[in-house]
Amino acid sequence: MLTKMNEETDEEIALLSGYAEKIAAILNEGAWSLDFAKSRSGLWYFIAAAEASKSWHPRGCPNCPEGRGEKRKSKTKKTLSSFIS
């Protein structure tokens, strides 16, 4: 079931990419990890954002600052609402 939940169609990838571009235009600073979740009804929701350098990366990911799949501890917490005025 989890495998099926993590498969997106080409149309869903295009939709989510469009959403991500709009959100990125608001954030407009640095690299971000954006999370989306699909509801039972099939609607997609934007659920979270984190600075990419502080986000989880899979083991061996070239974008992971430490080169391993771990979260980096953040000294300050930032929320999406702090960037939107």
HUFEN-V894720 format. One line per field, one symbol per residue. ss: DSSP state (2 for helix, 1 for strand, 0 for the rest). psi: psi as a letter, one per 40 degrees, with the letter a starting at -180 (. if undefined). burial: b if it has 24 or more other ideal C-beta (glycine too) atoms within 12 Angstrom, else e. Layout:
# HUFEN-V894720
ss->???
psi->???
burial->???
This chain:
# HUFEN-V894720
ss->0222200002222222222222222220000111111100000111111112220000000000000000000000000222000
psi->dddddehiiddddddddddddddddddehahihhhiihideeihhhdiiihdeeiiiiheheehdeeigiiihhdihiiddeeh.
burial->eeeeeeeeeeeeeeebeebeeebeeebeeeebbbebeeeeeeebebeebbbeebbeeeeeeeeeeeeeeeeeeeeeeeeeeeeee
